[in-house]
Structures are given as structure tokens and as C-alpha cells.
Amino acid sequence: MASDPNIRAHKARLQDAQDIYDLVNSLSGDGTLLRRNYAEVCENIRDFTVVHRATPEGDQTFLGCGALHLYGPHLAEIRSIVVKPEFRGLGAGDEVLEALMAEAEEHKVLSVCLFTRIPTYFEHLGFRVAERDAMPDKIYKDCQTCPRLYACDEVAMVKGPLPKIAVLGPREVQKPQLVQLQLTGTR
Ligand SMILES: CC(C)(COP(=O)(O)OP(=O)(O)OC[C@H]1O[C@@H](n2cnc3c(N)ncnc32)[C@H](O)[C@@H]1OP(=O)(O)O)[C@@H](O)C(=O)NCCC(=O)NCCS
């Protein structure tokens, strides 16, 4: 939790979309965060939590954001967690994470996952490293269309039991459904 009581996390509103869009995409170039287009941020604004600091003049300075994506009662994912460089180290990141975890708890989600390059940051909130294949919903949602699919340097982490079900994509491909390639006569 932030030691400064003026730093507070709260659910995002549509009027936060531009700040979220600018900040998330400022770190998407090097792959730290997944790129989000503006329409996607607006459409999913209810997933986002933002953190602001109240100024003595009564204004609110935008410090950062994060999102909780719900796959179902079995799994949610923490995404797009970021604090502006000039406001890091003030507890704003923890403020957002704690709010997102509380939200997952309100929904009684069994497990929360995330993919990250900085696993040590998430360990202090009880996340542990897991096999990425253990989160098939995440793979179907993002990884399959990601240009870094075969060069991914992110670590999968989970808090709670590994999900036993998936709601996205085929659960398994039945052998009779596999199509045999007909290569004869193609040259
Ligand atoms: C990760 C990030 C959100 C942390 O935000 P922050 O506001 O600086 O974090 P806090 O001030 O709440 O720090 C909380 C604790 O985490 C530690 N911490 C912060 N960044 C860390 C990092 N990169 N690695 C390990 N620990 C880290 C802090 O030292 C602090 O520990 P303490 O409570 O023992 O002092 C921020 O550094 C950031 O935006 N990074 C770039 C985006 C990114 O990598 N996001 C994660 C994508 S999955």
C-alpha cells in the first residue's frame, strides 16, 4: 500500500482512457506491455483500475493503471500494469495490484495469472512461477496472435490453484478431425 494517503486506486472511467492508452503504449514498443489500441481500451475500460495522487489544489494526477480480465470463475488475468516512470517507488504499483486482487476476490475467482518479465515484483503478492501451458485461456486470447509467440521472454505466474478448465479454444483436437495433407500430384 502507498504510504502517501493522497495516492489512491479506483475503477477507471471512460475519461481515463486517453491516459491509459498513452501510458500502456509508451511501453509496448519493447514488448514490456501488449499494445492496446484506443478502441480496445475504451471497450475494456471496466477492466481497468487507475491510480491518482490528489494535489493540494484538489487536482488528480494520473500515476498509472492496471487491468483485471475475467476469463471465468476459474481464472482472471492481471494485465497492463504500469506506473509512470517519474512516480515509481511510491507504492502506486502495489496500490493498483491490491485493488485488482480485491476485485478478483469480489468475483470469487479461483486463480489469478499474469505474464511478466519482472517475476520478482509479483512474488511479494503471493504469485508463483508456472508453466505457461497451464493457462490455455491466456494462450488462446493473446499468445497465438502475438509476433513474439516463439521468442517469448515472459514468465507465467499464478496465484491460486492451476486452472483445471479452459473456456477459450478447442479443449482437445480429436484425431478423426485432423485433416490429412494430400501431397500427391502437387509438383
Ligand atoms: C512494476 C511497476 C508497475 C512497479 O510500480 P511502482 O509503483 O514503482 O511499485 P511500488 O512502488 O508499489 O513497489 C512495490 C514494491 O515492489 C518493488 N519493485 C518495484 N519495481 C520492481 C521491479 N521491477 N522488480 C522487482 N521489484 C520491484 C519495490 O521495490 C517495492 O518493494 P518494497 O515494498 O519492499 O519497497 C513499475 O516499475 C512499472 O511500471 N514498470 C514498467 C512496466 C512493467 O514492467 N509492468 C509489469 C508488466 S507485467
PDBQT file of the ligand as one rigid body, heavy atoms in Angstrom, charges set to zero:
ROOT
HETATM    1  C1  LIG A 201       6.397  -2.707 -11.985  1.00  0.00    +0.000 C 
HETATM    2  C2  LIG A 201       5.847  -1.317 -11.640  1.00  0.00    +0.000 C 
HETATM    3  C3  LIG A 201       4.371  -1.285 -12.027  1.00  0.00    +0.000 C 
HETATM    4  C4  LIG A 201       6.001  -1.101 -10.128  1.00  0.00    +0.000 C 
HETATM    5  O1  LIG A 201       5.390   0.119  -9.801  1.00  0.00    +0.000 OA
HETATM    6  P1  LIG A 201       5.867   1.012  -8.545  1.00  0.00    +0.000 P 
HETATM    7  O2  LIG A 201       4.800   1.992  -8.270  1.00  0.00    +0.000 OA
HETATM    8  O3  LIG A 201       7.226   1.510  -8.785  1.00  0.00    +0.000 OA
HETATM    9  O4  LIG A 201       5.916  -0.110  -7.429  1.00  0.00    +0.000 OA
HETATM   10  P2  LIG A 201       5.780   0.134  -5.867  1.00  0.00    +0.000 P 
HETATM   11  O5  LIG A 201       6.331   1.476  -5.519  1.00  0.00    +0.000 OA
HETATM   12  O6  LIG A 201       4.368  -0.148  -5.472  1.00  0.00    +0.000 OA
HETATM   13  O7  LIG A 201       6.764  -1.009  -5.347  1.00  0.00    +0.000 OA
HETATM   14  C5  LIG A 201       6.331  -2.012  -4.509  1.00  0.00    +0.000 C 
HETATM   15  C6  LIG A 201       7.474  -2.939  -4.197  1.00  0.00    +0.000 C 
HETATM   16  O8  LIG A 201       7.905  -3.621  -5.391  1.00  0.00    +0.000 OA
HETATM   17  C7  LIG A 201       9.307  -3.422  -5.605  1.00  0.00    +0.000 C 
HETATM   18  N1  LIG A 201       9.539  -3.276  -7.044  1.00  0.00    +0.000 N 
HETATM   19  C8  LIG A 201       9.179  -2.247  -7.822  1.00  0.00    +0.000 A 
HETATM   20  N2  LIG A 201       9.553  -2.476  -9.101  1.00  0.00    +0.000 NA
HETATM   21  C9  LIG A 201      10.148  -3.692  -9.127  1.00  0.00    +0.000 A 
HETATM   22  C10 LIG A 201      10.760  -4.470 -10.141  1.00  0.00    +0.000 A 
HETATM   23  N3  LIG A 201      10.830  -4.051 -11.413  1.00  0.00    +0.000 N 
HETATM   24  N4  LIG A 201      11.269  -5.664  -9.803  1.00  0.00    +0.000 NA
HETATM   25  C11 LIG A 201      11.218  -6.113  -8.524  1.00  0.00    +0.000 A 
HETATM   26  N5  LIG A 201      10.662  -5.407  -7.501  1.00  0.00    +0.000 NA
HETATM   27  C12 LIG A 201      10.150  -4.212  -7.809  1.00  0.00    +0.000 A 
HETATM   28  C13 LIG A 201       9.606  -2.144  -4.868  1.00  0.00    +0.000 C 
HETATM   29  O9  LIG A 201      10.969  -2.102  -4.505  1.00  0.00    +0.000 OA
HETATM   30  C14 LIG A 201       8.696  -2.228  -3.674  1.00  0.00    +0.000 C 
HETATM   31  O10 LIG A 201       9.246  -3.064  -2.691  1.00  0.00    +0.000 OA
HETATM   32  P3  LIG A 201       9.218  -2.617  -1.134  1.00  0.00    +0.000 P 
HETATM   33  O11 LIG A 201       7.738  -2.502  -0.805  1.00  0.00    +0.000 OA
HETATM   34  O12 LIG A 201       9.918  -3.737  -0.448  1.00  0.00    +0.000 OA
HETATM   35  O13 LIG A 201       9.916  -1.316  -1.107  1.00  0.00    +0.000 OA
HETATM   36  C15 LIG A 201       6.641  -0.205 -12.372  1.00  0.00    +0.000 C 
HETATM   37  O14 LIG A 201       8.014  -0.353 -12.096  1.00  0.00    +0.000 OA
HETATM   38  C16 LIG A 201       6.440  -0.185 -13.876  1.00  0.00    +0.000 C 
HETATM   39  O15 LIG A 201       5.535   0.470 -14.378  1.00  0.00    +0.000 OA
HETATM   40  N6  LIG A 201       7.299  -0.905 -14.637  1.00  0.00    +0.000 N 
HETATM   41  C17 LIG A 201       7.209  -0.915 -16.084  1.00  0.00    +0.000 C 
HETATM   42  C18 LIG A 201       6.003  -1.695 -16.569  1.00  0.00    +0.000 C 
HETATM   43  C19 LIG A 201       6.087  -3.153 -16.199  1.00  0.00    +0.000 C 
HETATM   44  O16 LIG A 201       7.130  -3.788 -16.311  1.00  0.00    +0.000 OA
HETATM   45  N7  LIG A 201       4.927  -3.684 -15.787  1.00  0.00    +0.000 N 
HETATM   46  C20 LIG A 201       4.794  -5.071 -15.461  1.00  0.00    +0.000 C 
HETATM   47  C21 LIG A 201       4.286  -5.777 -16.671  1.00  0.00    +0.000 C 
HETATM   48  S1  LIG A 201       3.775  -7.421 -16.278  1.00  0.00    +0.000 SA
ENDROOT
TORSDOF 0
